[in-house]
Amino acid sequence: MWGLEEIDDGDWHFYEVSGVNDAGQLVGYGCNAEYSCGTVLLNPVPEPATYAMLGAGLGIMALARRRSKAGTLTRSA
């Protein structure tokens, strides 16, 4: 869990979150360095471990499919 002060990107300061949608986006209120305030939409960024797990899963599925095809060809010959 992250506090809003930890999400600060340097130009914007976030003060309130009013909702979260199914995509994990946060809708809130914030101000930039020039004190221009308004509604903001924060998009989540996947961590590198998420991409690593996706790649490993796809690799395992490709290997299983390749082995399945190889087994099918051997049995029918």
mmCIF file of the N, C-alpha and C atoms, coordinates in Angstrom:
data_MODEL
# 
_entry.id   MODEL 
# 
loop_
_atom_site.group_PDB 
_atom_site.id 
_atom_site.type_symbol 
_atom_site.label_atom_id 
_atom_site.label_alt_id 
_atom_site.label_comp_id 
_atom_site.label_asym_id 
_atom_site.label_entity_id 
_atom_site.label_seq_id 
_atom_site.pdbx_PDB_ins_code 
_atom_site.Cartn_x 
_atom_site.Cartn_y 
_atom_site.Cartn_z 
_atom_site.occupancy 
_atom_site.B_iso_or_equiv 
_atom_site.pdbx_formal_charge 
_atom_site.auth_seq_id 
_atom_site.auth_comp_id 
_atom_site.auth_asym_id 
_atom_site.auth_atom_id 
_atom_site.pdbx_PDB_model_num 
ATOM 1   N N  . MET A 1 1  ? 0.849   -1.167  0.000   1.00 0.00 ? 1  MET A N  1 
ATOM 2   C CA . MET A 1 1  ? 0.000   0.000   0.000   1.00 0.00 ? 1  MET A CA 1 
ATOM 3   C C  . MET A 1 1  ? 0.897   1.234   0.000   1.00 0.00 ? 1  MET A C  1 
ATOM 4   N N  . TRP A 1 2  ? 0.509   2.238   -0.760  1.00 0.00 ? 2  TRP A N  1 
ATOM 5   C CA . TRP A 1 2  ? 1.289   3.466   -0.891  1.00 0.00 ? 2  TRP A CA 1 
ATOM 6   C C  . TRP A 1 2  ? 0.489   4.651   -0.380  1.00 0.00 ? 2  TRP A C  1 
ATOM 7   N N  . GLY A 1 3  ? 1.153   5.586   0.264   1.00 0.00 ? 3  GLY A N  1 
ATOM 8   C CA . GLY A 1 3  ? 0.532   6.841   0.644   1.00 0.00 ? 3  GLY A CA 1 
ATOM 9   C C  . GLY A 1 3  ? 0.586   7.805   -0.523  1.00 0.00 ? 3  GLY A C  1 
ATOM 10  N N  . LEU A 1 4  ? -0.342  8.740   -0.583  1.00 0.00 ? 4  LEU A N  1 
ATOM 11  C CA . LEU A 1 4  ? -0.351  9.701   -1.689  1.00 0.00 ? 4  LEU A CA 1 
ATOM 12  C C  . LEU A 1 4  ? 0.935   10.505  -1.746  1.00 0.00 ? 4  LEU A C  1 
ATOM 13  N N  . GLU A 1 5  ? 1.573   10.765  -0.599  1.00 0.00 ? 5  GLU A N  1 
ATOM 14  C CA . GLU A 1 5  ? 2.816   11.532  -0.605  1.00 0.00 ? 5  GLU A CA 1 
ATOM 15  C C  . GLU A 1 5  ? 3.958   10.749  -1.255  1.00 0.00 ? 5  GLU A C  1 
ATOM 16  N N  . GLU A 1 6  ? 3.830   9.424   -1.330  1.00 0.00 ? 6  GLU A N  1 
ATOM 17  C CA . GLU A 1 6  ? 4.853   8.599   -1.964  1.00 0.00 ? 6  GLU A CA 1 
ATOM 18  C C  . GLU A 1 6  ? 4.677   8.525   -3.484  1.00 0.00 ? 6  GLU A C  1 
ATOM 19  N N  . ILE A 1 7  ? 3.514   8.888   -3.992  1.00 0.00 ? 7  ILE A N  1 
ATOM 20  C CA . ILE A 1 7  ? 3.234   8.844   -5.427  1.00 0.00 ? 7  ILE A CA 1 
ATOM 21  C C  . ILE A 1 7  ? 3.668   10.144  -6.090  1.00 0.00 ? 7  ILE A C  1 
ATOM 22  N N  . ASP A 1 8  ? 4.018   11.140  -5.324  1.00 0.00 ? 8  ASP A N  1 
ATOM 23  C CA . ASP A 1 8  ? 4.412   12.461  -5.826  1.00 0.00 ? 8  ASP A CA 1 
ATOM 24  C C  . ASP A 1 8  ? 5.486   12.326  -6.902  1.00 0.00 ? 8  ASP A C  1 
ATOM 25  N N  . ASP A 1 9  ? 5.235   12.902  -8.074  1.00 0.00 ? 9  ASP A N  1 
ATOM 26  C CA . ASP A 1 9  ? 6.195   12.794  -9.177  1.00 0.00 ? 9  ASP A CA 1 
ATOM 27  C C  . ASP A 1 9  ? 7.085   14.025  -9.320  1.00 0.00 ? 9  ASP A C  1 
ATOM 28  N N  . GLY A 1 10 ? 7.046   14.943  -8.407  1.00 0.00 ? 10 GLY A N  1 
ATOM 29  C CA . GLY A 1 10 ? 7.874   16.139  -8.470  1.00 0.00 ? 10 GLY A CA 1 
ATOM 30  C C  . GLY A 1 10 ? 7.107   17.354  -8.945  1.00 0.00 ? 10 GLY A C  1 
ATOM 31  N N  . ASP A 1 11 ? 6.301   17.204  -9.989  1.00 0.00 ? 11 ASP A N  1 
ATOM 32  C CA . ASP A 1 11 ? 5.524   18.333  -10.502 1.00 0.00 ? 11 ASP A CA 1 
ATOM 33  C C  . ASP A 1 11 ? 4.123   18.389  -9.901  1.00 0.00 ? 11 ASP A C  1 
ATOM 34  N N  . TRP A 1 12 ? 3.584   17.252  -9.555  1.00 0.00 ? 12 TRP A N  1 
ATOM 35  C CA . TRP A 1 12 ? 2.221   17.188  -9.017  1.00 0.00 ? 12 TRP A CA 1 
ATOM 36  C C  . TRP A 1 12 ? 2.232   16.692  -7.585  1.00 0.00 ? 12 TRP A C  1 
ATOM 37  N N  . HIS A 1 13 ? 1.333   17.232  -6.791  1.00 0.00 ? 13 HIS A N  1 
ATOM 38  C CA . HIS A 1 13 ? 1.114   16.774  -5.424  1.00 0.00 ? 13 HIS A CA 1 
ATOM 39  C C  . HIS A 1 13 ? -0.342  16.333  -5.330  1.00 0.00 ? 13 HIS A C  1 
ATOM 40  N N  . PHE A 1 14 ? -0.560  15.135  -4.866  1.00 0.00 ? 14 PHE A N  1 
ATOM 41  C CA . PHE A 1 14 ? -1.905  14.559  -4.822  1.00 0.00 ? 14 PHE A CA 1 
ATOM 42  C C  . PHE A 1 14 ? -2.443  14.639  -3.399  1.00 0.00 ? 14 PHE A C  1 
ATOM 43  N N  . TYR A 1 15 ? -3.683  15.119  -3.273  1.00 0.00 ? 15 TYR A N  1 
ATOM 44  C CA . TYR A 1 15 ? -4.259  15.368  -1.965  1.00 0.00 ? 15 TYR A CA 1 
ATOM 45  C C  . TYR A 1 15 ? -5.410  14.432  -1.613  1.00 0.00 ? 15 TYR A C  1 
ATOM 46  N N  . GLU A 1 16 ? -6.093  13.914  -2.598  1.00 0.00 ? 16 GLU A N  1 
ATOM 47  C CA . GLU A 1 16 ? -7.284  13.109  -2.316  1.00 0.00 ? 16 GLU A CA 1 
ATOM 48  C C  . GLU A 1 16 ? -7.533  12.140  -3.466  1.00 0.00 ? 16 GLU A C  1 
ATOM 49  N N  . VAL A 1 17 ? -7.927  10.920  -3.145  1.00 0.00 ? 17 VAL A N  1 
ATOM 50  C CA . VAL A 1 17 ? -8.353  9.946   -4.148  1.00 0.00 ? 17 VAL A CA 1 
ATOM 51  C C  . VAL A 1 17 ? -9.823  9.666   -3.904  1.00 0.00 ? 17 VAL A C  1 
ATOM 52  N N  . SER A 1 18 ? -10.617 9.795   -4.958  1.00 0.00 ? 18 SER A N  1 
ATOM 53  C CA . SER A 1 18 ? -12.059 9.628   -4.790  1.00 0.00 ? 18 SER A CA 1 
ATOM 54  C C  . SER A 1 18 ? -12.592 8.333   -5.378  1.00 0.00 ? 18 SER A C  1 
ATOM 55  N N  . GLY A 1 19 ? -11.760 7.591   -6.131  1.00 0.00 ? 19 GLY A N  1 
ATOM 56  C CA . GLY A 1 19 ? -12.258 6.341   -6.689  1.00 0.00 ? 19 GLY A CA 1 
ATOM 57  C C  . GLY A 1 19 ? -11.179 5.556   -7.399  1.00 0.00 ? 19 GLY A C  1 
ATOM 58  N N  . VAL A 1 20 ? -11.483 4.270   -7.599  1.00 0.00 ? 20 VAL A N  1 
ATOM 59  C CA . VAL A 1 20 ? -10.608 3.347   -8.324  1.00 0.00 ? 20 VAL A CA 1 
ATOM 60  C C  . VAL A 1 20 ? -11.489 2.565   -9.284  1.00 0.00 ? 20 VAL A C  1 
ATOM 61  N N  . ASN A 1 21 ? -11.070 2.448   -10.560 1.00 0.00 ? 21 ASN A N  1 
ATOM 62  C CA . ASN A 1 21 ? -11.865 1.680   -11.510 1.00 0.00 ? 21 ASN A CA 1 
ATOM 63  C C  . ASN A 1 21 ? -11.319 0.261   -11.653 1.00 0.00 ? 21 ASN A C  1 
ATOM 64  N N  . ASP A 1 22 ? -11.932 -0.554  -12.510 1.00 0.00 ? 22 ASP A N  1 
ATOM 65  C CA . ASP A 1 22 ? -11.537 -1.958  -12.679 1.00 0.00 ? 22 ASP A CA 1 
ATOM 66  C C  . ASP A 1 22 ? -10.129 -2.111  -13.251 1.00 0.00 ? 22 ASP A C  1 
ATOM 67  N N  . ALA A 1 23 ? -9.615  -1.096  -13.936 1.00 0.00 ? 23 ALA A N  1 
ATOM 68  C CA . ALA A 1 23 ? -8.264  -1.147  -14.505 1.00 0.00 ? 23 ALA A CA 1 
ATOM 69  C C  . ALA A 1 23 ? -7.206  -0.757  -13.479 1.00 0.00 ? 23 ALA A C  1 
ATOM 70  N N  . GLY A 1 24 ? -7.627  -0.396  -12.259 1.00 0.00 ? 24 GLY A N  1 
ATOM 71  C CA . GLY A 1 24 ? -6.689  -0.009  -11.223 1.00 0.00 ? 24 GLY A CA 1 
ATOM 72  C C  . GLY A 1 24 ? -6.292  1.454   -11.281 1.00 0.00 ? 24 GLY A C  1 
ATOM 73  N N  . GLN A 1 25 ? -6.952  2.246   -12.123 1.00 0.00 ? 25 GLN A N  1 
ATOM 74  C CA . GLN A 1 25 ? -6.656  3.670   -12.219 1.00 0.00 ? 25 GLN A CA 1 
ATOM 75  C C  . GLN A 1 25 ? -7.291  4.401   -11.043 1.00 0.00 ? 25 GLN A C  1 
ATOM 76  N N  . LEU A 1 26 ? -6.568  5.387   -10.519 1.00 0.00 ? 26 LEU A N  1 
ATOM 77  C CA . LEU A 1 26 ? -7.066  6.190   -9.412  1.00 0.00 ? 26 LEU A CA 1 
ATOM 78  C C  . LEU A 1 26 ? -7.532  7.540   -9.927  1.00 0.00 ? 26 LEU A C  1 
ATOM 79  N N  . VAL A 1 27 ? -8.679  7.987   -9.463  1.00 0.00 ? 27 VAL A N  1 
ATOM 80  C CA . VAL A 1 27 ? -9.182  9.322   -9.791  1.00 0.00 ? 27 VAL A CA 1 
ATOM 81  C C  . VAL A 1 27 ? -9.057  10.138  -8.515  1.00 0.00 ? 27 VAL A C  1 
ATOM 82  N N  . GLY A 1 28 ? -8.428  11.293  -8.626  1.00 0.00 ? 28 GLY A N  1 
ATOM 83  C CA . GLY A 1 28 ? -8.222  12.101  -7.435  1.00 0.00 ? 28 GLY A CA 1 
ATOM 84  C C  . GLY A 1 28 ? -8.089  13.573  -7.737  1.00 0.00 ? 28 GLY A C  1 
ATOM 85  N N  . TYR A 1 29 ? -7.577  14.292  -6.753  1.00 0.00 ? 29 TYR A N  1 
ATOM 86  C CA . TYR A 1 29 ? -7.426  15.734  -6.839  1.00 0.00 ? 29 TYR A CA 1 
ATOM 87  C C  . TYR A 1 29 ? -5.984  16.074  -6.506  1.00 0.00 ? 29 TYR A C  1 
ATOM 88  N N  . GLY A 1 30 ? -5.382  16.974  -7.310  1.00 0.00 ? 30 GLY A N  1 
ATOM 89  C CA . GLY A 1 30 ? -4.006  17.361  -7.054  1.00 0.00 ? 30 GLY A CA 1 
ATOM 90  C C  . GLY A 1 30 ? -3.690  18.722  -7.632  1.00 0.00 ? 30 GLY A C  1 
ATOM 91  N N  . CYS A 1 31 ? -2.494  19.226  -7.279  1.00 0.00 ? 31 CYS A N  1 
ATOM 92  C CA . CYS A 1 31 ? -2.024  20.519  -7.765  1.00 0.00 ? 31 CYS A CA 1 
ATOM 93  C C  . CYS A 1 31 ? -0.607  20.359  -8.288  1.00 0.00 ? 31 CYS A C  1 
ATOM 94  N N  . ASN A 1 32 ? -0.266  21.142  -9.320  1.00 0.00 ? 32 ASN A N  1 
ATOM 95  C CA . ASN A 1 32 ? 1.098   21.094  -9.830  1.00 0.00 ? 32 ASN A CA 1 
ATOM 96  C C  . ASN A 1 32 ? 1.942   22.181  -9.161  1.00 0.00 ? 32 ASN A C  1 
ATOM 97  N N  . ALA A 1 33 ? 3.190   22.331  -9.593  1.00 0.00 ? 33 ALA A N  1 
ATOM 98  C CA . ALA A 1 33 ? 4.122   23.271  -8.970  1.00 0.00 ? 33 ALA A CA 1 
ATOM 99  C C  . ALA A 1 33 ? 3.665   24.723  -9.112  1.00 0.00 ? 33 ALA A C  1 
ATOM 100 N N  . GLU A 1 34 ? 2.878   25.042  -10.143 1.00 0.00 ? 34 GLU A N  1 
ATOM 101 C CA . GLU A 1 34 ? 2.375   26.409  -10.341 1.00 0.00 ? 34 GLU A CA 1 
ATOM 102 C C  . GLU A 1 34 ? 1.034   26.620  -9.638  1.00 0.00 ? 34 GLU A C  1 
ATOM 103 N N  . TYR A 1 35 ? 0.632   25.700  -8.792  1.00 0.00 ? 35 TYR A N  1 
ATOM 104 C CA . TYR A 1 35 ? -0.632  25.748  -8.036  1.00 0.00 ? 35 TYR A CA 1 
ATOM 105 C C  . TYR A 1 35 ? -1.853  25.743  -8.943  1.00 0.00 ? 35 TYR A C  1 
ATOM 106 N N  . SER A 1 36 ? -1.725  25.076  -10.064 1.00 0.00 ? 36 SER A N  1 
ATOM 107 C CA . SER A 1 36 ? -2.867  24.830  -10.925 1.00 0.00 ? 36 SER A CA 1 
ATOM 108 C C  . SER A 1 36 ? -3.451  23.500  -10.473 1.00 0.00 ? 36 SER A C  1 
ATOM 109 N N  . CYS A 1 37 ? -4.651  23.515  -9.933  1.00 0.00 ? 37 CYS A N  1 
ATOM 110 C CA . CYS A 1 37 ? -5.243  22.316  -9.324  1.00 0.00 ? 37 CYS A CA 1 
ATOM 111 C C  . CYS A 1 37 ? -6.365  21.756  -10.183 1.00 0.00 ? 37 CYS A C  1 
ATOM 112 N N  . GLY A 1 38 ? -6.603  20.466  -10.047 1.00 0.00 ? 38 GLY A N  1 
ATOM 113 C CA . GLY A 1 38 ? -7.687  19.843  -10.780 1.00 0.00 ? 38 GLY A CA 1 
ATOM 114 C C  . GLY A 1 38 ? -7.755  18.350  -10.541 1.00 0.00 ? 38 GLY A C  1 
ATOM 115 N N  . THR A 1 39 ? -8.666  17.715  -11.248 1.00 0.00 ? 39 THR A N  1 
ATOM 116 C CA . THR A 1 39 ? -8.851  16.274  -11.166 1.00 0.00 ? 39 THR A CA 1 
ATOM 117 C C  . THR A 1 39 ? -7.750  15.579  -11.947 1.00 0.00 ? 39 THR A C  1 
ATOM 118 N N  . VAL A 1 40 ? -7.208  14.522  -11.384 1.00 0.00 ? 40 VAL A N  1 
ATOM 119 C CA . VAL A 1 40 ? -6.128  13.786  -12.041 1.00 0.00 ? 40 VAL A CA 1 
ATOM 120 C C  . VAL A 1 40 ? -6.490  12.308  -12.133 1.00 0.00 ? 40 VAL A C  1 
ATOM 121 N N  . LEU A 1 41 ? -5.944  11.648  -13.134 1.00 0.00 ? 41 LEU A N  1 
ATOM 122 C CA . LEU A 1 41 ? -6.119  10.211  -13.326 1.00 0.00 ? 41 LEU A CA 1 
ATOM 123 C C  . LEU A 1 41 ? -4.734  9.575   -13.234 1.00 0.00 ? 41 LEU A C  1 
ATOM 124 N N  . LEU A 1 42 ? -4.547  8.700   -12.271 1.00 0.00 ? 42 LEU A N  1 
ATOM 125 C CA . LEU A 1 42 ? -3.269  8.029   -12.068 1.00 0.00 ? 42 LEU A CA 1 
ATOM 126 C C  . LEU A 1 42 ? -3.351  6.618   -12.632 1.00 0.00 ? 42 LEU A C  1 
ATOM 127 N N  . ASN A 1 43 ? -2.463  6.290   -13.558 1.00 0.00 ? 43 ASN A N  1 
ATOM 128 C CA . ASN A 1 43 ? -2.421  4.959   -14.160 1.00 0.00 ? 43 ASN A CA 1 
ATOM 129 C C  . ASN A 1 43 ? -1.358  4.108   -13.469 1.00 0.00 ? 43 ASN A C  1 
ATOM 130 N N  . PRO A 1 44 ? -1.703  2.881   -13.103 1.00 0.00 ? 44 PRO A N  1 
ATOM 131 C CA . PRO A 1 44 ? -0.699  2.020   -12.478 1.00 0.00 ? 44 PRO A CA 1 
ATOM 132 C C  . PRO A 1 44 ? 0.343   1.564   -13.495 1.00 0.00 ? 44 PRO A C  1 
ATOM 133 N N  . VAL A 1 45 ? 1.574   1.438   -13.060 1.00 0.00 ? 45 VAL A N  1 
ATOM 134 C CA . VAL A 1 45 ? 2.659   0.947   -13.901 1.00 0.00 ? 45 VAL A CA 1 
ATOM 135 C C  . VAL A 1 45 ? 3.090   -0.400  -13.343 1.00 0.00 ? 45 VAL A C  1 
ATOM 136 N N  . PRO A 1 46 ? 3.018   -1.463  -14.152 1.00 0.00 ? 46 PRO A N  1 
ATOM 137 C CA . PRO A 1 46 ? 3.405   -2.783  -13.648 1.00 0.00 ? 46 PRO A CA 1 
ATOM 138 C C  . PRO A 1 46 ? 4.871   -2.817  -13.219 1.00 0.00 ? 46 PRO A C  1 
ATOM 139 N N  . GLU A 1 47 ? 5.158   -3.573  -12.182 1.00 0.00 ? 47 GLU A N  1 
ATOM 140 C CA . GLU A 1 47 ? 6.526   -3.739  -11.719 1.00 0.00 ? 47 GLU A CA 1 
ATOM 141 C C  . GLU A 1 47 ? 7.257   -4.691  -12.666 1.00 0.00 ? 47 GLU A C  1 
ATOM 142 N N  . PRO A 1 48 ? 8.586   -4.610  -12.727 1.00 0.00 ? 48 PRO A N  1 
ATOM 143 C CA . PRO A 1 48 ? 9.340   -5.510  -13.603 1.00 0.00 ? 48 PRO A CA 1 
ATOM 144 C C  . PRO A 1 48 ? 9.077   -6.990  -13.319 1.00 0.00 ? 48 PRO A C  1 
ATOM 145 N N  . ALA A 1 49 ? 8.810   -7.335  -12.077 1.00 0.00 ? 49 ALA A N  1 
ATOM 146 C CA . ALA A 1 49 ? 8.528   -8.731  -11.744 1.00 0.00 ? 49 ALA A CA 1 
ATOM 147 C C  . ALA A 1 49 ? 7.259   -9.223  -12.444 1.00 0.00 ? 49 ALA A C  1 
ATOM 148 N N  . THR A 1 50 ? 6.307   -8.333  -12.669 1.00 0.00 ? 50 THR A N  1 
ATOM 149 C CA . THR A 1 50 ? 5.078   -8.701  -13.368 1.00 0.00 ? 50 THR A CA 1 
ATOM 150 C C  . THR A 1 50 ? 5.396   -9.121  -14.803 1.00 0.00 ? 50 THR A C  1 
ATOM 151 N N  . TYR A 1 51 ? 6.262   -8.356  -15.474 1.00 0.00 ? 51 TYR A N  1 
ATOM 152 C CA . TYR A 1 51 ? 6.658   -8.705  -16.836 1.00 0.00 ? 51 TYR A CA 1 
ATOM 153 C C  . TYR A 1 51 ? 7.460   -10.002 -16.859 1.00 0.00 ? 51 TYR A C  1 
ATOM 154 N N  . ALA A 1 52 ? 8.303   -10.215 -15.852 1.00 0.00 ? 52 ALA A N  1 
ATOM 155 C CA . ALA A 1 52 ? 9.096   -11.445 -15.791 1.00 0.00 ? 52 ALA A CA 1 
ATOM 156 C C  . ALA A 1 52 ? 8.181   -12.663 -15.637 1.00 0.00 ? 52 ALA A C  1 
ATOM 157 N N  . MET A 1 53 ? 7.168   -12.559 -14.784 1.00 0.00 ? 53 MET A N  1 
ATOM 158 C CA . MET A 1 53 ? 6.232   -13.670 -14.602 1.00 0.00 ? 53 MET A CA 1 
ATOM 159 C C  . MET A 1 53 ? 5.428   -13.914 -15.871 1.00 0.00 ? 53 MET A C  1 
ATOM 160 N N  . LEU A 1 54 ? 5.028   -12.858 -16.570 1.00 0.00 ? 54 LEU A N  1 
ATOM 161 C CA . LEU A 1 54 ? 4.302   -13.014 -17.829 1.00 0.00 ? 54 LEU A CA 1 
ATOM 162 C C  . LEU A 1 54 ? 5.177   -13.726 -18.854 1.00 0.00 ? 54 LEU A C  1 
ATOM 163 N N  . GLY A 1 55 ? 6.434   -13.306 -18.982 1.00 0.00 ? 55 GLY A N  1 
ATOM 164 C CA . GLY A 1 55 ? 7.353   -13.935 -19.926 1.00 0.00 ? 55 GLY A CA 1 
ATOM 165 C C  . GLY A 1 55 ? 7.601   -15.398 -19.599 1.00 0.00 ? 55 GLY A C  1 
ATOM 166 N N  . ALA A 1 56 ? 7.783   -15.705 -18.313 1.00 0.00 ? 56 ALA A N  1 
ATOM 167 C CA . ALA A 1 56 ? 8.002   -17.096 -17.908 1.00 0.00 ? 56 ALA A CA 1 
ATOM 168 C C  . ALA A 1 56 ? 6.772   -17.948 -18.216 1.00 0.00 ? 56 ALA A C  1 
ATOM 169 N N  . GLY A 1 57 ? 5.595   -17.428 -17.948 1.00 0.00 ? 57 GLY A N  1 
ATOM 170 C CA . GLY A 1 57 ? 4.364   -18.160 -18.228 1.00 0.00 ? 57 GLY A CA 1 
ATOM 171 C C  . GLY A 1 57 ? 4.178   -18.428 -19.711 1.00 0.00 ? 57 GLY A C  1 
ATOM 172 N N  . LEU A 1 58 ? 4.455   -17.424 -20.532 1.00 0.00 ? 58 LEU A N  1 
ATOM 173 C CA . LEU A 1 58 ? 4.340   -17.618 -21.982 1.00 0.00 ? 58 LEU A CA 1 
ATOM 174 C C  . LEU A 1 58 ? 5.365   -18.625 -22.486 1.00 0.00 ? 58 LEU A C  1 
ATOM 175 N N  . GLY A 1 59 ? 6.575   -18.590 -21.915 1.00 0.00 ? 59 GLY A N  1 
ATOM 176 C CA . GLY A 1 59 ? 7.609   -19.557 -22.300 1.00 0.00 ? 59 GLY A CA 1 
ATOM 177 C C  . GLY A 1 59 ? 7.209   -20.977 -21.952 1.00 0.00 ? 59 GLY A C  1 
ATOM 178 N N  . ILE A 1 60 ? 6.648   -21.171 -20.784 1.00 0.00 ? 60 ILE A N  1 
ATOM 179 C CA . ILE A 1 60 ? 6.201   -22.508 -20.366 1.00 0.00 ? 60 ILE A CA 1 
ATOM 180 C C  . ILE A 1 60 ? 5.069   -22.996 -21.265 1.00 0.00 ? 60 ILE A C  1 
ATOM 181 N N  . MET A 1 61 ? 4.148   -22.092 -21.610 1.00 0.00 ? 61 MET A N  1 
ATOM 182 C CA . MET A 1 61 ? 3.042   -22.493 -22.489 1.00 0.00 ? 61 MET A CA 1 
ATOM 183 C C  . MET A 1 61 ? 3.567   -22.872 -23.873 1.00 0.00 ? 61 MET A C  1 
ATOM 184 N N  . ALA A 1 62 ? 4.534   -22.115 -24.398 1.00 0.00 ? 62 ALA A N  1 
ATOM 185 C CA . ALA A 1 62 ? 5.101   -22.424 -25.713 1.00 0.00 ? 62 ALA A CA 1 
ATOM 186 C C  . ALA A 1 62 ? 5.830   -23.770 -25.675 1.00 0.00 ? 62 ALA A C  1 
ATOM 187 N N  . LEU A 1 63 ? 6.574   -24.028 -24.610 1.00 0.00 ? 63 LEU A N  1 
ATOM 188 C CA . LEU A 1 63 ? 7.284   -25.298 -24.467 1.00 0.00 ? 63 LEU A CA 1 
ATOM 189 C C  . LEU A 1 63 ? 6.298   -26.463 -24.383 1.00 0.00 ? 63 LEU A C  1 
ATOM 190 N N  . ALA A 1 64 ? 5.234   -26.297 -23.613 1.00 0.00 ? 64 ALA A N  1 
ATOM 191 C CA . ALA A 1 64 ? 4.234   -27.360 -23.483 1.00 0.00 ? 64 ALA A CA 1 
ATOM 192 C C  . ALA A 1 64 ? 3.562   -27.637 -24.828 1.00 0.00 ? 64 ALA A C  1 
ATOM 193 N N  . ARG A 1 65 ? 3.267   -26.572 -25.563 1.00 0.00 ? 65 ARG A N  1 
ATOM 194 C CA . ARG A 1 65 ? 2.626   -26.762 -26.872 1.00 0.00 ? 65 ARG A CA 1 
ATOM 195 C C  . ARG A 1 65 ? 3.579   -27.460 -27.841 1.00 0.00 ? 65 ARG A C  1 
ATOM 196 N N  . ARG A 1 66 ? 4.846   -27.076 -27.806 1.00 0.00 ? 66 ARG A N  1 
ATOM 197 C CA . ARG A 1 66 ? 5.832   -27.699 -28.689 1.00 0.00 ? 66 ARG A CA 1 
ATOM 198 C C  . ARG A 1 66 ? 5.996   -29.182 -28.368 1.00 0.00 ? 66 ARG A C  1 
ATOM 199 N N  . ARG A 1 67 ? 6.050   -29.501 -27.073 1.00 0.00 ? 67 ARG A N  1 
ATOM 200 C CA . ARG A 1 67 ? 6.187   -30.903 -26.672 1.00 0.00 ? 67 ARG A CA 1 
ATOM 201 C C  . ARG A 1 67 ? 4.938   -31.692 -27.044 1.00 0.00 ? 67 ARG A C  1 
ATOM 202 N N  . SER A 1 68 ? 3.774   -31.047 -26.942 1.00 0.00 ? 68 SER A N  1 
ATOM 203 C CA . SER A 1 68 ? 2.521   -31.708 -27.288 1.00 0.00 ? 68 SER A CA 1 
ATOM 204 C C  . SER A 1 68 ? 2.487   -32.042 -28.780 1.00 0.00 ? 68 SER A C  1 
ATOM 205 N N  . LYS A 1 69 ? 2.908   -31.109 -29.618 1.00 0.00 ? 69 LYS A N  1 
ATOM 206 C CA . LYS A 1 69 ? 2.942   -31.370 -31.060 1.00 0.00 ? 69 LYS A CA 1 
ATOM 207 C C  . LYS A 1 69 ? 3.957   -32.447 -31.401 1.00 0.00 ? 69 LYS A C  1 
ATOM 208 N N  . ALA A 1 70 ? 5.109   -32.417 -30.761 1.00 0.00 ? 70 ALA A N  1 
ATOM 209 C CA . ALA A 1 70 ? 6.140   -33.431 -31.016 1.00 0.00 ? 70 ALA A CA 1 
ATOM 210 C C  . ALA A 1 70 ? 5.639   -34.823 -30.631 1.00 0.00 ? 70 ALA A C  1 
ATOM 211 N N  . GLY A 1 71 ? 4.914   -34.922 -29.531 1.00 0.00 ? 71 GLY A N  1 
ATOM 212 C CA . GLY A 1 71 ? 4.369   -36.207 -29.101 1.00 0.00 ? 71 GLY A CA 1 
ATOM 213 C C  . GLY A 1 71 ? 3.306   -36.738 -30.051 1.00 0.00 ? 71 GLY A C  1 
ATOM 214 N N  . THR A 1 72 ? 2.508   -35.834 -30.604 1.00 0.00 ? 72 THR A N  1 
ATOM 215 C CA . THR A 1 72 ? 1.454   -36.210 -31.533 1.00 0.00 ? 72 THR A CA 1 
ATOM 216 C C  . THR A 1 72 ? 2.047   -36.755 -32.839 1.00 0.00 ? 72 THR A C  1 
ATOM 217 N N  . LEU A 1 73 ? 3.092   -36.101 -33.330 1.00 0.00 ? 73 LEU A N  1 
ATOM 218 C CA . LEU A 1 73 ? 3.726   -36.546 -34.579 1.00 0.00 ? 73 LEU A CA 1 
ATOM 219 C C  . LEU A 1 73 ? 4.375   -37.910 -34.400 1.00 0.00 ? 73 LEU A C  1 
ATOM 220 N N  . THR A 1 74 ? 4.988   -38.160 -33.267 1.00 0.00 ? 74 THR A N  1 
ATOM 221 C CA . THR A 1 74 ? 5.676   -39.433 -33.023 1.00 0.00 ? 74 THR A CA 1 
ATOM 222 C C  . THR A 1 74 ? 4.672   -40.576 -32.956 1.00 0.00 ? 74 THR A C  1 
ATOM 223 N N  . ARG A 1 75 ? 3.551   -40.362 -32.279 1.00 0.00 ? 75 ARG A N  1 
ATOM 224 C CA . ARG A 1 75 ? 2.574   -41.434 -32.107 1.00 0.00 ? 75 ARG A CA 1 
ATOM 225 C C  . ARG A 1 75 ? 1.879   -41.804 -33.411 1.00 0.00 ? 75 ARG A C  1 
ATOM 226 N N  . SER A 1 76 ? 1.626   -40.855 -34.292 1.00 0.00 ? 76 SER A N  1 
ATOM 227 C CA . SER A 1 76 ? 0.878   -41.141 -35.505 1.00 0.00 ? 76 SER A CA 1 
ATOM 228 C C  . SER A 1 76 ? 1.753   -41.735 -36.617 1.00 0.00 ? 76 SER A C  1 
ATOM 229 N N  . ALA A 1 77 ? 3.074   -41.681 -36.486 1.00 0.00 ? 77 ALA A N  1 
ATOM 230 C CA . ALA A 1 77 ? 3.945   -42.187 -37.550 1.00 0.00 ? 77 ALA A CA 1 
ATOM 231 C C  . ALA A 1 77 ? 4.148   -43.658 -37.482 1.00 0.00 ? 77 ALA A C  1 
# 
